[in-house]
Amino acid sequence: MLHHQQSRLRRARKSRARIRLTAEHRLSVHRTSRHFYAQLSLADGSRTLAVVSTVQKEFRGQLERGGNVAAARLLGTAIAGRAEHLGIRRVAFDRAGYKYHGRVRALAESAREAGLSF
């Protein structure tokens, strides 16, 4: 495994340990160069409640590219809508060790604007 991957996974382990202590639902993100994924799960990560990603048909038609900030904004709004439908207003944001800028920040800000609090 490359050094930067090890560092990211180490940061992710530390933040997930803190999230488990809060006992709130977890909004986790994953990014690749071509796509972006977000999922809402229980605090311990045992069950996934909602998923949105740029590989799903409903989003592919709306986006020119799946790995950019515009796609992240769209997914942030969508995951907030699905959380609201499930009756979830407060979540813990699990950025999976990624830095809080670019696509990760765009998703977080659009989810907050759409009604999620974290």
N, CA, C and O atoms as a GROMACS GRO file, in nm:
protein
  472
    1MET      N    1   0.084  -0.117   0.000
    1MET     CA    2   0.000   0.000   0.000
    1MET      C    3   0.089   0.124   0.000
    1MET      O    4   0.193   0.126   0.066
    2LEU      N    5   0.050   0.226  -0.073
    2LEU     CA    6   0.128   0.348  -0.081
    2LEU      C    7   0.119   0.427   0.048
    2LEU      O    8   0.023   0.414   0.125
    3HIS      N    9   0.219   0.509   0.071
    3HIS     CA   10   0.225   0.586   0.196
    3HIS      C   11   0.105   0.677   0.215
    3HIS      O   12   0.051   0.685   0.325
    4HIS      N   13   0.061   0.747   0.108
    4HIS     CA   14  -0.051   0.839   0.124
    4HIS      C   15  -0.181   0.764   0.151
    4HIS      O   16  -0.269   0.817   0.219
    5GLN      N   17  -0.195   0.643   0.100
    5GLN     CA   18  -0.313   0.562   0.132
    5GLN      C   19  -0.311   0.519   0.278
    5GLN      O   20  -0.414   0.521   0.345
    6GLN      N   21  -0.195   0.481   0.327
    6GLN     CA   22  -0.183   0.443   0.468
    6GLN      C   23  -0.218   0.560   0.559
    6GLN      O   24  -0.286   0.543   0.660
    7SER      N   25  -0.173   0.679   0.523
    7SER     CA   26  -0.202   0.797   0.603
    7SER      C   27  -0.351   0.828   0.603
    7SER      O   28  -0.408   0.860   0.707
    8ARG      N   29  -0.414   0.818   0.486
    8ARG     CA   30  -0.557   0.845   0.477
    8ARG      C   31  -0.636   0.746   0.560
    8ARG      O   32  -0.729   0.784   0.631
    9LEU      N   33  -0.601   0.618   0.552
    9LEU     CA   34  -0.673   0.517   0.628
    9LEU      C   35  -0.649   0.531   0.778
    9LEU      O   36  -0.739   0.501   0.857
   10ARG      N   37  -0.532   0.576   0.818
   10ARG     CA   38  -0.505   0.601   0.960
   10ARG      C   39  -0.594   0.715   1.010
   10ARG      O   40  -0.654   0.705   1.116
   11ARG      N   41  -0.602   0.824   0.932
   11ARG     CA   42  -0.690   0.936   0.970
   11ARG      C   43  -0.835   0.890   0.976
   11ARG      O   44  -0.909   0.932   1.064
   12ALA      N   45  -0.875   0.805   0.883
   12ALA     CA   46  -1.013   0.755   0.880
   12ALA      C   47  -1.044   0.673   1.004
   12ALA      O   48  -1.151   0.687   1.062
   13ARG      N   49  -0.952   0.587   1.045
   13ARG     CA   50  -0.974   0.505   1.165
   13ARG      C   51  -0.994   0.591   1.288
   13ARG      O   52  -1.082   0.564   1.371
   14LYS      N   53  -0.913   0.695   1.300
   14LYS     CA   54  -0.923   0.784   1.416
   14LYS      C   55  -1.057   0.857   1.418
   14LYS      O   56  -1.122   0.866   1.523
   15SER      N   57  -1.099   0.909   1.304
   15SER     CA   58  -1.225   0.984   1.302
   15SER      C   59  -1.344   0.890   1.321
   15SER      O   60  -1.443   0.930   1.383
   16ARG      N   61  -1.338   0.770   1.269
   16ARG     CA   62  -1.449   0.675   1.286
   16ARG      C   63  -1.461   0.630   1.432
   16ARG      O   64  -1.571   0.601   1.478
   17ALA      N   65  -1.351   0.623   1.502
   17ALA     CA   66  -1.356   0.589   1.644
   17ALA      C   67  -1.428   0.698   1.722
   17ALA      O   68  -1.505   0.668   1.813
   18ARG      N   69  -1.405   0.824   1.687
   18ARG     CA   70  -1.476   0.935   1.753
   18ARG      C   71  -1.624   0.934   1.716
   18ARG      O   72  -1.709   0.965   1.799
   19ILE      N   73  -1.655   0.900   1.590
   19ILE     CA   74  -1.795   0.896   1.547
   19ILE      C   75  -1.872   0.790   1.623
   19ILE      O   76  -1.987   0.811   1.660
   20ARG      N   77  -1.810   0.675   1.648
   20ARG     CA   78  -1.877   0.569   1.723
   20ARG      C   79  -1.916   0.615   1.863
   20ARG      O   80  -2.019   0.572   1.916
   21LEU      N   81  -1.836   0.703   1.922
   21LEU     CA   82  -1.866   0.754   2.056
   21LEU      C   83  -1.988   0.846   2.056
   21LEU      O   84  -2.060   0.854   2.155
   22THR      N   85  -2.012   0.916   1.945
   22THR     CA   86  -2.125   1.008   1.939
   22THR      C   87  -2.257   0.936   1.921
   22THR      O   88  -2.362   0.989   1.957
   23ALA      N   89  -2.254   0.815   1.867
   23ALA     CA   90  -2.374   0.734   1.845
   23ALA      C   91  -2.475   0.803   1.755
   23ALA      O   92  -2.595   0.790   1.775
   24GLU      N   93  -2.427   0.877   1.654
   24GLU     CA   94  -2.514   0.940   1.555
   24GLU      C   95  -2.500   0.865   1.423
   24GLU      O   96  -2.403   0.793   1.402
   25HIS      N   97  -2.598   0.883   1.335
   25HIS     CA   98  -2.589   0.824   1.203
   25HIS      C   99  -2.467   0.882   1.132
   25HIS      O  100  -2.430   0.997   1.157
   26ARG      N  101  -2.406   0.804   1.045
   26ARG     CA  102  -2.282   0.842   0.980
   26ARG      C  103  -2.307   0.872   0.832
   26ARG      O  104  -2.366   0.791   0.761
   27LEU      N  105  -2.262   0.989   0.786
   27LEU     CA  106  -2.262   1.023   0.644
   27LEU      C  107  -2.118   1.007   0.597
   27LEU      O  108  -2.034   1.091   0.629
   28SER      N  109  -2.090   0.901   0.522
   28SER     CA  110  -1.954   0.876   0.478
   28SER      C  111  -1.941   0.898   0.328
   28SER      O  112  -2.036   0.878   0.252
   29VAL      N  113  -1.823   0.938   0.286
   29VAL     CA  114  -1.796   0.967   0.145
   29VAL      C  115  -1.679   0.884   0.096
   29VAL      O  116  -1.592   0.843   0.174
   30HIS      N  117  -1.678   0.860  -0.032
   30HIS     CA  118  -1.565   0.794  -0.098
   30HIS      C  119  -1.550   0.861  -0.233
   30HIS      O  120  -1.648   0.892  -0.300
   31ARG      N  121  -1.426   0.883  -0.273
   31ARG     CA  122  -1.405   0.949  -0.402
   31ARG      C  123  -1.300   0.875  -0.483
   31ARG      O  124  -1.204   0.820  -0.429
   32THR      N  125  -1.322   0.875  -0.612
   32THR     CA  126  -1.222   0.829  -0.706
   32THR      C  127  -1.203   0.942  -0.806
   32THR      O  128  -1.269   1.046  -0.795
   33SER      N  129  -1.116   0.925  -0.901
   33SER     CA  130  -1.095   1.032  -0.998
   33SER      C  131  -1.216   1.049  -1.090
   33SER      O  132  -1.238   1.158  -1.144
   34ARG      N  133  -1.294   0.943  -1.110
   34ARG     CA  134  -1.407   0.949  -1.203
   34ARG      C  135  -1.543   0.957  -1.135
   34ARG      O  136  -1.640   1.003  -1.197
   35HIS      N  137  -1.554   0.913  -1.011
   35HIS     CA  138  -1.684   0.907  -0.946
   35HIS      C  139  -1.677   0.950  -0.801
   35HIS      O  140  -1.570   0.961  -0.742
   36PHE      N  141  -1.795   0.974  -0.746
   36PHE     CA  142  -1.808   1.017  -0.607
   36PHE      C  143  -1.924   0.941  -0.545
   36PHE      O  144  -2.027   0.920  -0.610
   37TYR      N  145  -1.909   0.900  -0.420
   37TYR     CA  146  -2.010   0.818  -0.352
   37TYR      C  147  -2.036   0.876  -0.214
   37TYR      O  148  -1.945   0.928  -0.149
   38ALA      N  149  -2.161   0.867  -0.168
   38ALA     CA  150  -2.196   0.906  -0.032
   38ALA      C  151  -2.297   0.806   0.021
   38ALA      O  152  -2.387   0.764  -0.052
   39GLN      N  153  -2.282   0.769   0.147
   39GLN     CA  154  -2.380   0.678   0.205
   39GLN      C  155  -2.410   0.716   0.348
   39GLN      O  156  -2.325   0.769   0.420
   40LEU      N  157  -2.532   0.688   0.387
   40LEU     CA  158  -2.580   0.714   0.521
   40LEU      C  159  -2.595   0.580   0.591
   40LEU      O  160  -2.664   0.492   0.540
   41SER      N  161  -2.530   0.565   0.706
   41SER     CA  162  -2.536   0.436   0.776
   41SER      C  163  -2.553   0.459   0.925
   41SER      O  164  -2.547   0.572   0.974
   42LEU      N  165  -2.576   0.349   0.996
   42LEU     CA  166  -2.584   0.356   1.141
   42LEU      C  167  -2.448   0.395   1.197
   42LEU      O  168  -2.347   0.384   1.129
   43ALA      N  169  -2.446   0.441   1.320
   43ALA     CA  170  -2.322   0.492   1.381
   43ALA      C  171  -2.211   0.388   1.382
   43ALA      O  172  -2.094   0.422   1.362
   44ASP      N  173  -2.246   0.262   1.406
   44ASP     CA  174  -2.143   0.159   1.410
   44ASP      C  175  -2.108   0.106   1.272
   44ASP      O  176  -2.018   0.023   1.259
   45GLY      N  177  -2.177   0.152   1.168
   45GLY     CA  178  -2.148   0.111   1.031
   45GLY      C  179  -2.203  -0.025   0.996
   45GLY      O  180  -2.168  -0.081   0.892
   46SER      N  181  -2.290  -0.079   1.079
   46SER     CA  182  -2.340  -0.214   1.055
   46SER      C  183  -2.447  -0.221   0.948
   46SER      O  184  -2.465  -0.326   0.886
   47ARG      N  185  -2.518  -0.111   0.924
   47ARG     CA  186  -2.626  -0.115   0.826
   47ARG      C  187  -2.629   0.014   0.746
   47ARG      O  188  -2.620   0.123   0.803
   48THR      N  189  -2.642   0.003   0.615
   48THR     CA  190  -2.650   0.119   0.528
   48THR      C  191  -2.796   0.156   0.509
   48THR      O  192  -2.880   0.069   0.481
   49LEU      N  193  -2.828   0.285   0.525
   49LEU     CA  194  -2.966   0.331   0.516
   49LEU      C  195  -2.998   0.394   0.381
   49LEU      O  196  -3.108   0.377   0.330
   50ALA      N  197  -2.901   0.467   0.322
   50ALA     CA  198  -2.923   0.532   0.194
   50ALA      C  199  -2.789   0.548   0.123
   50ALA      O  200  -2.686   0.568   0.186
   51VAL      N  201  -2.793   0.541  -0.009
   51VAL     CA  202  -2.672   0.554  -0.090
   51VAL      C  203  -2.701   0.643  -0.210
   51VAL      O  204  -2.806   0.631  -0.273
   52VAL      N  205  -2.608   0.731  -0.242
   52VAL     CA  206  -2.612   0.806  -0.367
   52VAL      C  207  -2.472   0.803  -0.427
   52VAL      O  208  -2.373   0.810  -0.355
   53SER      N  209  -2.465   0.791  -0.558
   53SER     CA  210  -2.335   0.793  -0.625
   53SER      C  211  -2.352   0.837  -0.769
   53SER      O  212  -2.463   0.834  -0.823
   54THR      N  213  -2.243   0.879  -0.829
   54THR     CA  214  -2.248   0.926  -0.967
   54THR      C  215  -2.258   0.812  -1.066
   54THR      O  216  -2.272   0.837  -1.186
   55VAL      N  217  -2.251   0.688  -1.020
   55VAL     CA  218  -2.268   0.575  -1.112
   55VAL      C  219  -2.415   0.535  -1.125
   55VAL      O  220  -2.449   0.454  -1.212
   56GLN      N  221  -2.503   0.590  -1.041
   56GLN     CA  222  -2.646   0.558  -1.049
   56GLN      C  223  -2.708   0.628  -1.169
   56GLN      O  224  -2.668   0.739  -1.205
   57LYS      N  225  -2.805   0.562  -1.232
   57LYS     CA  226  -2.866   0.613  -1.354
   57LYS      C  227  -2.927   0.751  -1.336
   57LYS      O  228  -2.916   0.836  -1.425
   58GLU      N  229  -2.992   0.774  -1.223
   58GLU     CA  230  -3.062   0.901  -1.202
   58GLU      C  231  -2.967   1.020  -1.201
   58GLU      O  232  -3.009   1.132  -1.230
   59PHE      N  233  -2.839   0.999  -1.168
   59PHE     CA  234  -2.743   1.108  -1.165
   59PHE      C  235  -2.657   1.114  -1.290
   59PHE      O  236  -2.609   1.222  -1.326
   60ARG      N  237  -2.637   1.001  -1.356
   60ARG     CA  238  -2.552   1.000  -1.476
   60ARG      C  239  -2.605   1.092  -1.584
   60ARG      O  240  -2.527   1.158  -1.653
   61GLY      N  241  -2.737   1.097  -1.601
   61GLY     CA  242  -2.796   1.181  -1.704
   61GLY      C  243  -2.784   1.330  -1.674
   61GLY      O  244  -2.786   1.412  -1.766
   62GLN      N  245  -2.772   1.366  -1.547
   62GLN     CA  246  -2.767   1.506  -1.508
   62GLN      C  247  -2.625   1.563  -1.508
   62GLN      O  248  -2.608   1.685  -1.503
   63LEU      N  249  -2.525   1.476  -1.515
   63LEU     CA  250  -2.387   1.520  -1.500
   63LEU      C  251  -2.305   1.496  -1.625
   63LEU      O  252  -2.321   1.395  -1.693
   64GLU      N  253  -2.217   1.591  -1.654
   64GLU     CA  254  -2.123   1.571  -1.763
   64GLU      C  255  -2.009   1.480  -1.718
   64GLU      O  256  -1.967   1.391  -1.792
   65ARG      N  257  -1.961   1.504  -1.595
   65ARG     CA  258  -1.856   1.421  -1.535
   65ARG      C  259  -1.897   1.386  -1.394
   65ARG      O  260  -1.966   1.464  -1.327
   66GLY      N  261  -1.856   1.270  -1.347
   66GLY     CA  262  -1.894   1.226  -1.215
   66GLY      C  263  -1.795   1.260  -1.106
   66GLY      O  264  -1.826   1.245  -0.988
   67GLY      N  265  -1.675   1.304  -1.142
   67GLY     CA  266  -1.572   1.326  -1.042
   67GLY      C  267  -1.538   1.471  -1.020
   67GLY      O  268  -1.421   1.503  -0.996
   68ASN      N  269  -1.636   1.560  -1.026
   68ASN     CA  270  -1.605   1.701  -1.007
   68ASN      C  271  -1.692   1.762  -0.896
   68ASN      O  272  -1.775   1.693  -0.837
   69VAL      N  273  -1.672   1.890  -0.868
   69VAL     CA  274  -1.741   1.958  -0.760
   69VAL      C  275  -1.890   1.968  -0.786
   69VAL      O  276  -1.970   1.957  -0.693
   70ALA      N  277  -1.930   1.988  -0.912
   70ALA     CA  278  -2.073   1.997  -0.944
   70ALA      C  279  -2.144   1.866  -0.910
   70ALA      O  280  -2.256   1.868  -0.859
   71ALA      N  281  -2.080   1.755  -0.937
   71ALA     CA  282  -2.138   1.625  -0.904
   71ALA      C  283  -2.149   1.609  -0.753
   71ALA      O  284  -2.249   1.555  -0.704
   72ALA      N  285  -2.050   1.653  -0.680
   72ALA     CA  286  -2.052   1.643  -0.534
   72ALA      C  287  -2.165   1.726  -0.475
   72ALA      O  288  -2.231   1.684  -0.381
   73ARG      N  289  -2.187   1.845  -0.530
   73ARG     CA  290  -2.298   1.929  -0.483
   73ARG      C  291  -2.432   1.861  -0.505
   73ARG      O  292  -2.518   1.863  -0.417
   74LEU      N  293  -2.450   1.802  -0.621
   74LEU     CA  294  -2.575   1.732  -0.652
   74LEU      C  295  -2.597   1.616  -0.556
   74LEU      O  296  -2.709   1.595  -0.508
   75LEU      N  297  -2.492   1.540  -0.528
   75LEU     CA  298  -2.505   1.427  -0.437
   75LEU      C  299  -2.532   1.472  -0.294
   75LEU      O  300  -2.605   1.405  -0.221
   76GLY      N  301  -2.475   1.585  -0.253
   76GLY     CA  302  -2.501   1.637  -0.119
   76GLY      C  303  -2.646   1.671  -0.098
   76GLY      O  304  -2.704   1.641   0.006
   77THR      N  305  -2.706   1.734  -0.197
   77THR     CA  306  -2.848   1.767  -0.190
   77THR      C  307  -2.932   1.640  -0.190
   77THR      O  308  -3.031   1.631  -0.116
   78ALA      N  309  -2.895   1.543  -0.272
   78ALA     CA  310  -2.971   1.418  -0.282
   78ALA      C  311  -2.965   1.337  -0.153
   78ALA      O  312  -3.067   1.284  -0.109
   79ILE      N  313  -2.848   1.326  -0.092
   79ILE     CA  314  -2.837   1.245   0.030
   79ILE      C  315  -2.910   1.314   0.145
   79ILE      O  316  -2.965   1.247   0.233
   80ALA      N  317  -2.913   1.446   0.147
   80ALA     CA  318  -2.988   1.518   0.250
   80ALA      C  319  -3.138   1.494   0.233
   80ALA      O  320  -3.210   1.480   0.332
   81GLY      N  321  -3.183   1.489   0.109
   81GLY     CA  322  -3.324   1.460   0.084
   81GLY      C  323  -3.362   1.320   0.129
   81GLY      O  324  -3.469   1.299   0.186
   82ARG      N  325  -3.276   1.225   0.103
   82ARG     CA  326  -3.304   1.087   0.145
   82ARG      C  327  -3.299   1.074   0.297
   82ARG      O  328  -3.376   0.997   0.355
   83ALA      N  329  -3.209   1.147   0.361
   83ALA     CA  330  -3.202   1.144   0.507
   83ALA      C  331  -3.328   1.204   0.568
   83ALA      O  332  -3.382   1.152   0.666
   84GLU      N  333  -3.374   1.313   0.509
   84GLU     CA  334  -3.496   1.376   0.558
   84GLU      C  335  -3.615   1.281   0.543
   84GLU      O  336  -3.702   1.275   0.630
   85HIS      N  337  -3.620   1.209   0.433
   85HIS     CA  338  -3.726   1.111   0.411
   85HIS      C  339  -3.724   1.002   0.517
   85HIS      O  340  -3.829   0.950   0.555
   86LEU      N  341  -3.606   0.966   0.566
   86LEU     CA  342  -3.591   0.866   0.672
   86LEU      C  343  -3.610   0.925   0.812
   86LEU      O  344  -3.610   0.851   0.910
   87GLY      N  345  -3.627   1.057   0.820
   87GLY     CA  346  -3.646   1.122   0.949
   87GLY      C  347  -3.516   1.153   1.021
   87GLY      O  348  -3.515   1.169   1.143
   88ILE      N  349  -3.407   1.161   0.948
   88ILE     CA  350  -3.276   1.189   1.006
   88ILE      C  351  -3.239   1.334   0.977
   88ILE      O  352  -3.235   1.375   0.862
   89ARG      N  353  -3.212   1.410   1.083
   89ARG     CA  354  -3.174   1.551   1.066
   89ARG      C  355  -3.029   1.575   1.106
   89ARG      O  356  -2.966   1.668   1.055
   90ARG      N  357  -2.975   1.494   1.197
   90ARG     CA  358  -2.840   1.515   1.248
   90ARG      C  359  -2.754   1.393   1.219
   90ARG      O  360  -2.795   1.280   1.248
   91VAL      N  361  -2.635   1.414   1.162
   91VAL     CA  362  -2.544   1.305   1.129
   91VAL      C  363  -2.402   1.344   1.170
   91VAL      O  364  -2.374   1.460   1.200
   92ALA      N  365  -2.314   1.245   1.171
   92ALA     CA  366  -2.171   1.268   1.188
   92ALA      C  367  -2.107   1.252   1.050
   92ALA      O  368  -2.134   1.154   0.981
   93PHE      N  369  -2.024   1.347   1.010
   93PHE     CA  370  -1.965   1.346   0.876
   93PHE      C  371  -1.835   1.268   0.878
   93PHE      O  372  -1.738   1.309   0.942
   94ASP      N  373  -1.833   1.156   0.808
   94ASP     CA  374  -1.714   1.072   0.797
   94ASP      C  375  -1.652   1.097   0.661
   94ASP      O  376  -1.701   1.047   0.560
   95ARG      N  377  -1.545   1.173   0.658
   95ARG     CA  378  -1.482   1.206   0.530
   95ARG      C  379  -1.378   1.104   0.489
   95ARG      O  380  -1.306   1.124   0.391
   96ALA      N  381  -1.369   0.994   0.562
   96ALA     CA  382  -1.284   0.880   0.528
   96ALA      C  383  -1.137   0.916   0.514
   96ALA      O  384  -1.065   0.857   0.434
   97GLY      N  385  -1.092   1.014   0.591
   97GLY     CA  386  -0.953   1.053   0.587
   97GLY      C  387  -0.918   1.150   0.477
   97GLY      O  388  -0.804   1.196   0.469
   98TYR      N  389  -1.015   1.185   0.391
   98TYR     CA  390  -0.988   1.282   0.285
   98TYR      C  391  -0.985   1.421   0.345
   98TYR      O  392  -1.054   1.449   0.444
   99LYS      N  393  -0.906   1.509   0.287
   99LYS     CA  394  -0.899   1.646   0.334
   99LYS      C  395  -1.032   1.716   0.307
   99LYS      O  396  -1.102   1.684   0.211
  100TYR      N  397  -1.067   1.811   0.393
  100TYR     CA  398  -1.193   1.882   0.380
  100TYR      C  399  -1.175   2.000   0.284
  100TYR      O  400  -1.163   2.115   0.326
  101HIS      N  401  -1.173   1.969   0.156
  101HIS     CA  402  -1.170   2.072   0.053
  101HIS      C  403  -1.215   2.009  -0.077
  101HIS      O  404  -1.227   1.887  -0.086
  102GLY      N  405  -1.241   2.090  -0.176
  102GLY     CA  406  -1.282   2.040  -0.306
  102GLY      C  407  -1.416   1.968  -0.303
  102GLY      O  408  -1.515   2.022  -0.254
  103ARG      N  409  -1.418   1.846  -0.355
  103ARG     CA  410  -1.542   1.770  -0.367
  103ARG      C  411  -1.601   1.733  -0.231
  103ARG      O  412  -1.723   1.736  -0.214
  104VAL      N  413  -1.517   1.700  -0.136
  104VAL     CA  414  -1.565   1.662  -0.002
  104VAL      C  415  -1.635   1.782   0.062
  104VAL      O  416  -1.743   1.767   0.120
  105ARG      N  417  -1.574   1.898   0.053
  105ARG     CA  418  -1.634   2.019   0.109
  105ARG      C  419  -1.762   2.056   0.036
  105ARG      O  420  -1.858   2.098   0.100
  106ALA      N  421  -1.765   2.043  -0.096
  106ALA     CA  422  -1.884   2.076  -0.173
  106ALA      C  423  -2.002   1.989  -0.132
  106ALA      O  424  -2.114   2.038  -0.118
  107LEU      N  425  -1.979   1.860  -0.113
  107LEU     CA  426  -2.086   1.770  -0.070
  107LEU      C  427  -2.135   1.810   0.069
  107LEU      O  428  -2.255   1.815   0.093
  108ALA      N  429  -2.043   1.836   0.161
  108ALA     CA  430  -2.080   1.872   0.297
  108ALA      C  431  -2.162   2.000   0.301
  108ALA      O  432  -2.264   2.007   0.370
  109GLU      N  433  -2.119   2.101   0.227
  109GLU     CA  434  -2.191   2.229   0.229
  109GLU      C  435  -2.329   2.218   0.166
  109GLU      O  436  -2.424   2.277   0.216
  110SER      N  437  -2.341   2.144   0.057
  110SER     CA  438  -2.472   2.130  -0.006
  110SER      C  439  -2.567   2.045   0.080
  110SER      O  440  -2.687   2.070   0.080
  111ALA      N  441  -2.514   1.947   0.153
  111ALA     CA  442  -2.598   1.870   0.245
  111ALA      C  443  -2.646   1.957   0.360
  111ALA      O  444  -2.760   1.945   0.404
  112ARG      N  445  -2.559   2.044   0.408
  112ARG     CA  446  -2.600   2.136   0.517
  112ARG      C  447  -2.707   2.232   0.467
  112ARG      O  448  -2.805   2.258   0.538
  113GLU      N  449  -2.690   2.286   0.347
  113GLU     CA  450  -2.788   2.377   0.291
  113GLU      C  451  -2.923   2.310   0.271
  113GLU      O  452  -3.027   2.376   0.280
  114ALA      N  453  -2.921   2.179   0.244
  114ALA     CA  454  -3.044   2.105   0.221
  114ALA      C  455  -3.109   2.056   0.351
  114ALA      O  456  -3.215   1.993   0.346
  115GLY      N  457  -3.048   2.084   0.466
  115GLY     CA  458  -3.115   2.055   0.591
  115GLY      C  459  -3.046   1.961   0.688
  115GLY      O  460  -3.092   1.946   0.801
  116LEU      N  461  -2.938   1.896   0.647
  116LEU     CA  462  -2.866   1.810   0.742
  116LEU      C  463  -2.780   1.897   0.833
  116LEU      O  464  -2.731   2.002   0.792
  117SER      N  465  -2.763   1.854   0.955
  117SER     CA  466  -2.673   1.927   1.045
  117SER      C  467  -2.565   1.834   1.095
  117SER      O  468  -2.592   1.721   1.137
  118PHE      N  469  -2.441   1.882   1.089
  118PHE     CA  470  -2.324   1.810   1.140
  118PHE      C  471  -2.212   1.907   1.160
  118PHE      O  472  -2.103   1.868   1.203
   0.00000   0.00000   0.00000
